[in-house]
Amino acid sequence: MALTAEVKDELARIQLGKTSERAAELATILRFSGGLHLISGRIAVESELETELLARRVRRDIAELYGVRSEISRVASSGGGRRTNNLLVRVLDGGETLARQTGLLDARRRPIRGLPNKVTTGGRGELAAVWRGAFLAAGSLTDPGRSAALEVVCPGNEAAMALVGAAGRLRVAAKAREVRGVHRVVVRDGEAISTMLTIMGAGTTVVSWNELRQRREVRATANRLVNFDDANLRRSAQAAVAACARVERALEILGDDVPQHLRYAGELRLSHRDSSLDELGHHADPPMTKDAVAGRIRRLLAMADKRASDLGIAGTEANLPVELDEA
């Protein structure tokens, strides 16, 4: 997950000037990385984060935007099949006030199910902040390739749909899906991933990601061309072997009763077994077109097959190797 860490480090260092963008990012981080809990009858806001850099960013924004103090502690987490020591940012004193101000609590003191309306209806800067906050809290980025994906794990279906809606307003295609009860939003197309990284503010990482993507595309194209050439060569070789086997049988069936021009074409085929029809034409004296060569060989085989049918013996395909006959 080196790419994921690289993106998150870059995003966590972005300095935002607009208060509304800072508030949108913070609200989304709190929503996607923890949420609201009831502790001793009081509402606490908790956020479990992966790095000290992000934890400091969240604590600073909570203090500067809302004037609320937060606590920080280390917690053990077993997410992704490996234990990590994440950082827990918690606001207990003033937790309900913070929850109301960020929009995590509605007017009836109920936790919201999606994202605060005020952040999802904002402008492009606020929508970019929403995606940046979601990715910082619960996002991942895989290497370019057929299975490339920018993915965010969401706290519920409503939050996933709100994130998809924000992406749509940013003109980036994203899809929500549920796997084993876990809701995710995924951006898969390479261009869309590049666009979203740029929108979120990962300008340096997107350059590295695009370079890696281009190298892999070039390698994949080269591999496809090699495989295509190999397949063509294999088919050409099989066709040449089959043609030579049938010509040999045709000359055997007809014996001396072969028109000279057809015998010449057949012997030309047998003398240059690996050559294409075009190359056979160049070997002929005088030179012939490949259509002329193919036509004479075709008439030779037809004449031999008719003779074999009249005599009740095996035709020209009797000489085909077993593997070609089965194919």
C-alpha positions as CSV (number, residue, x, y, z in Angstrom):
1,M,0.0,0.0,0.0
2,A,2.9,2.4,-0.7
3,L,0.8,4.4,-3.1
4,T,-2.0,4.9,-0.5
5,A,0.5,6.1,2.1
6,E,2.1,8.4,-0.4
7,V,-1.3,10.0,-1.4
8,K,-2.4,10.4,2.2
9,D,0.9,12.0,3.2
10,E,0.6,14.5,0.4
11,L,-3.1,15.3,1.2
12,A,-2.5,15.7,4.9
13,R,0.1,18.4,4.2
14,I,-2.3,20.6,2.0
15,Q,-2.8,24.0,3.5
16,L,-6.4,25.2,3.0
17,G,-7.3,28.9,3.1
18,K,-11.2,28.7,3.0
19,T,-12.9,27.9,6.3
20,S,-15.7,26.1,4.5
21,E,-13.3,23.7,2.8
22,R,-11.5,23.0,6.1
23,A,-14.9,22.4,7.8
24,A,-16.1,20.0,5.0
25,E,-12.9,18.0,5.1
26,L,-13.0,17.8,8.9
27,A,-16.7,16.8,9.0
28,T,-16.0,14.0,6.5
29,I,-13.0,12.7,8.3
30,L,-14.9,12.5,11.6
31,R,-17.8,10.8,9.8
32,F,-15.6,8.2,8.0
33,S,-13.1,7.5,10.7
34,G,-15.2,7.0,13.8
35,G,-18.3,9.1,14.6
36,L,-20.4,9.7,17.7
37,H,-20.4,7.6,20.9
38,L,-22.2,7.9,24.2
39,I,-19.8,7.9,27.1
40,S,-21.2,8.3,30.7
41,G,-24.4,9.9,29.2
42,R,-22.4,12.4,27.2
43,I,-21.9,12.5,23.4
44,A,-18.3,12.0,22.4
45,V,-16.8,12.6,19.0
46,E,-14.1,10.0,18.1
47,S,-11.8,9.7,15.1
48,E,-9.4,6.8,14.6
49,L,-6.5,7.8,12.3
50,E,-3.5,6.1,10.9
51,T,-0.7,8.8,11.1
52,E,0.4,11.4,13.6
53,L,0.4,14.0,10.7
54,L,-3.3,13.5,10.1
55,A,-4.1,13.4,13.8
56,R,-2.4,16.7,14.3
57,R,-4.3,18.1,11.3
58,V,-7.6,17.0,12.8
59,R,-6.9,18.3,16.3
60,R,-5.7,21.7,14.9
61,D,-8.9,22.1,12.8
62,I,-11.2,21.1,15.7
63,A,-9.4,23.7,17.9
64,E,-9.2,26.5,15.3
65,L,-12.6,26.1,13.7
66,Y,-14.7,25.3,16.7
67,G,-12.6,26.2,19.8
68,V,-12.9,22.7,21.2
69,R,-10.0,20.8,22.9
70,S,-9.4,17.2,22.0
71,E,-7.5,14.3,23.5
72,I,-5.2,11.9,21.7
73,S,-4.2,8.3,22.5
74,R,-2.9,5.2,20.8
75,V,-5.2,2.3,20.1
76,A,-4.6,-1.2,18.8
77,S,-6.3,-2.0,15.5
78,S,-6.4,-5.3,13.5
79,G,-7.8,-3.9,10.3
80,G,-6.7,-5.5,7.0
81,G,-5.5,-8.6,8.7
82,R,-2.5,-6.9,10.5
83,R,-2.3,-5.1,13.8
84,T,-1.5,-1.4,13.8
85,N,-1.3,1.2,16.5
86,N,-3.6,3.9,15.3
87,L,-4.2,7.2,16.9
88,L,-7.6,8.0,18.5
89,V,-8.6,11.7,18.6
90,R,-11.5,12.1,21.1
91,V,-13.7,15.1,22.1
92,L,-15.7,14.5,25.3
93,D,-16.1,17.9,26.8
94,G,-18.0,19.9,24.1
95,G,-18.5,16.7,22.1
96,E,-22.2,17.4,21.5
97,T,-21.5,21.0,20.5
98,L,-18.9,19.9,18.1
99,A,-21.2,17.3,16.6
100,R,-23.9,19.9,16.1
101,Q,-21.5,22.4,14.5
102,T,-20.0,19.9,12.1
103,G,-23.4,18.6,11.1
104,L,-22.9,15.1,12.5
105,L,-26.0,15.6,14.7
106,D,-29.2,16.9,13.2
107,A,-31.6,19.4,14.9
108,R,-33.3,16.6,16.8
109,R,-30.0,15.3,18.3
110,R,-30.0,12.3,16.0
111,P,-26.7,11.2,14.3
112,I,-26.9,11.7,10.5
113,R,-26.9,8.7,8.3
114,G,-25.1,10.1,5.3
115,L,-23.0,13.3,5.2
116,P,-23.9,16.8,6.5
117,N,-26.1,18.5,3.9
118,K,-24.1,21.7,4.1
119,V,-20.9,20.0,2.9
120,T,-22.5,18.0,0.0
121,T,-24.3,21.0,-1.3
122,G,-21.2,23.2,-1.4
123,G,-19.1,24.3,-4.3
124,R,-16.3,22.5,-6.1
125,G,-13.8,23.3,-3.4
126,E,-16.1,21.8,-0.6
127,L,-16.8,18.7,-2.7
128,A,-13.1,18.2,-3.3
129,A,-12.6,18.6,0.5
130,V,-15.3,15.9,1.1
131,W,-13.4,13.4,-1.1
132,R,-10.1,14.4,0.4
133,G,-11.4,13.8,3.9
134,A,-13.0,10.5,3.0
135,F,-9.8,9.3,1.4
136,L,-7.7,10.4,4.4
137,A,-10.0,8.6,6.8
138,A,-10.7,5.4,4.9
139,G,-9.3,5.4,1.4
140,S,-6.9,3.2,-0.6
141,L,-5.2,3.3,-4.0
142,T,-3.9,0.3,-5.9
143,D,-1.3,0.2,-8.6
144,P,-2.3,1.0,-12.2
145,G,-3.4,-2.0,-14.2
146,R,-6.5,-4.0,-15.0
147,S,-7.6,-4.1,-11.3
148,A,-6.6,-0.5,-10.5
149,A,-9.0,1.2,-8.1
150,L,-9.3,4.2,-5.8
151,E,-11.6,3.0,-3.0
152,V,-13.1,4.4,0.1
153,V,-14.7,2.3,2.9
154,C,-17.9,4.0,4.1
155,P,-19.7,3.9,7.4
156,G,-23.0,3.0,5.7
157,N,-25.0,3.0,2.5
158,E,-26.2,6.6,2.9
159,A,-22.7,7.9,3.3
160,A,-21.6,5.9,0.3
161,M,-24.4,7.3,-1.8
162,A,-23.5,10.8,-0.6
163,L,-19.9,10.3,-1.7
164,V,-21.0,9.0,-5.1
165,G,-23.2,12.1,-5.5
166,A,-20.2,14.3,-4.7
167,A,-18.1,12.5,-7.2
168,G,-20.8,13.0,-9.8
169,R,-20.9,16.7,-9.2
170,L,-17.1,16.7,-9.7
171,R,-17.7,14.9,-13.0
172,V,-15.9,11.7,-11.9
173,A,-17.6,8.3,-12.3
174,A,-17.8,6.4,-9.0
175,K,-19.8,3.4,-7.9
176,A,-21.1,2.2,-4.5
177,R,-21.0,-1.5,-3.7
178,E,-21.5,-3.7,-0.7
179,V,-19.3,-6.7,0.0
180,R,-19.9,-8.8,3.1
181,G,-21.8,-6.0,4.7
182,V,-19.1,-3.4,4.1
183,H,-20.1,-0.4,2.0
184,R,-17.5,0.9,-0.4
185,V,-17.2,3.6,-3.1
186,V,-14.9,2.7,-6.0
187,V,-13.4,4.7,-8.9
188,R,-11.9,2.2,-11.4
189,D,-11.2,3.9,-14.7
190,G,-7.6,5.1,-15.0
191,E,-8.5,8.5,-16.3
192,A,-11.1,8.9,-13.6
193,I,-8.6,7.9,-10.8
194,S,-6.1,10.4,-12.2
195,T,-8.8,13.2,-12.2
196,M,-9.9,12.4,-8.7
197,L,-6.3,12.4,-7.3
198,T,-5.8,15.8,-9.0
199,I,-9.1,17.2,-7.6
200,M,-8.2,16.0,-4.1
201,G,-4.9,17.8,-4.3
202,A,-2.4,14.9,-4.8
203,G,-0.7,16.6,-7.7
204,T,2.8,15.1,-7.0
205,T,1.5,11.5,-6.5
206,V,-0.7,11.7,-9.6
207,V,2.4,12.3,-11.8
208,S,4.0,9.2,-10.4
209,W,0.8,7.2,-10.8
210,N,0.3,8.3,-14.4
211,E,4.0,7.4,-15.2
212,L,3.6,3.9,-13.7
213,R,0.2,3.5,-15.5
214,Q,1.8,4.5,-18.9
215,R,4.7,2.1,-18.4
216,R,2.3,-0.8,-17.7
217,E,0.1,0.1,-20.6
218,V,3.2,0.1,-23.0
219,R,4.3,-3.3,-21.5
220,A,0.8,-4.7,-21.9
221,T,0.5,-3.5,-25.5
222,A,4.0,-5.0,-26.3
223,N,2.9,-8.3,-24.7
224,R,-0.3,-8.4,-26.8
225,L,1.6,-7.7,-30.0
226,V,4.1,-10.5,-29.2
227,N,1.3,-12.9,-28.4
228,F,-0.5,-11.9,-31.6
229,D,2.7,-12.4,-33.7
230,D,3.4,-15.8,-32.1
231,A,-0.2,-16.9,-32.8
232,N,0.1,-15.8,-36.5
233,L,3.4,-17.5,-36.9
234,R,2.0,-20.7,-35.4
235,R,-1.1,-20.6,-37.6
236,S,1.1,-20.0,-40.7
237,A,3.4,-22.8,-39.8
238,Q,0.5,-25.2,-39.3
239,A,-1.0,-24.2,-42.6
240,A,2.3,-24.7,-44.4
241,V,2.7,-28.2,-42.9
242,A,-0.9,-29.1,-43.9
243,A,-0.5,-27.8,-47.4
244,C,2.8,-29.7,-48.0
245,A,1.2,-33.0,-46.6
246,R,-1.8,-32.6,-49.0
247,V,0.4,-31.8,-52.0
248,E,2.6,-34.8,-51.4
249,R,-0.5,-37.0,-51.3
250,A,-1.9,-35.3,-54.4
251,L,1.2,-36.0,-56.5
252,E,1.2,-39.6,-55.2
253,I,-2.4,-40.1,-56.2
254,L,-2.1,-38.6,-59.7
255,G,1.3,-40.0,-60.6
256,D,2.2,-39.0,-64.1
257,D,-1.3,-37.7,-64.9
258,V,-0.6,-34.2,-63.6
259,P,-0.6,-31.2,-65.8
260,Q,2.8,-29.6,-65.9
261,H,1.8,-26.2,-64.5
262,L,0.0,-27.8,-61.5
263,R,3.0,-30.2,-60.9
264,Y,5.3,-27.1,-60.9
265,A,3.2,-25.3,-58.3
266,G,3.1,-28.4,-56.1
267,E,6.8,-29.0,-56.3
268,L,7.4,-25.3,-55.6
269,R,5.4,-25.7,-52.4
270,L,7.4,-28.8,-51.4
271,S,10.7,-27.1,-52.2
272,H,10.0,-24.1,-50.0
273,R,8.0,-25.5,-47.1
274,D,8.4,-22.5,-44.8
275,S,7.6,-19.9,-47.3
276,S,4.3,-17.9,-47.6
277,L,2.3,-17.9,-50.8
278,D,3.7,-14.5,-51.6
279,E,7.2,-15.8,-51.2
280,L,6.5,-18.9,-53.3
281,G,5.4,-16.5,-56.1
282,H,8.8,-14.8,-56.0
283,H,10.6,-18.2,-56.1
284,A,8.8,-19.2,-59.2
285,D,10.4,-18.7,-62.7
286,P,8.8,-16.7,-64.1
287,P,7.5,-15.0,-60.9
288,M,3.8,-15.5,-60.1
289,T,1.3,-13.7,-57.9
290,K,0.3,-15.4,-54.7
291,D,-3.2,-15.8,-56.0
292,A,-1.9,-17.7,-59.0
293,V,0.2,-20.0,-56.8
294,A,-2.8,-20.6,-54.5
295,G,-5.1,-21.2,-57.4
296,R,-2.8,-23.9,-59.0
297,I,-2.3,-25.7,-55.7
298,R,-6.1,-25.6,-55.1
299,R,-6.7,-27.2,-58.5
300,L,-4.1,-29.8,-57.9
301,L,-5.7,-30.9,-54.7
302,A,-9.2,-30.9,-56.2
303,M,-8.0,-33.0,-59.1
304,A,-6.3,-35.5,-56.7
305,D,-9.3,-35.7,-54.4
306,K,-11.7,-36.4,-57.4
307,R,-9.3,-39.1,-58.6
308,A,-9.2,-40.6,-55.1
309,S,-13.0,-40.6,-54.9
310,D,-13.3,-42.4,-58.2
311,L,-10.7,-45.0,-57.2
312,G,-12.2,-45.4,-53.7
313,I,-8.9,-44.5,-51.9
314,A,-8.0,-42.0,-49.3
315,G,-7.8,-38.4,-50.5
316,T,-5.2,-35.7,-49.9
317,E,-6.1,-35.2,-46.3
318,A,-4.9,-38.7,-45.4
319,N,-1.4,-37.4,-45.1
320,L,-2.2,-34.7,-42.5
321,P,-0.4,-35.1,-39.2
322,V,-2.7,-36.3,-36.4
323,E,-2.5,-33.0,-34.5
324,L,-3.5,-31.0,-37.5
325,D,-6.2,-33.4,-38.5
326,E,-7.8,-33.1,-35.0
327,A,-7.6,-29.3,-35.1
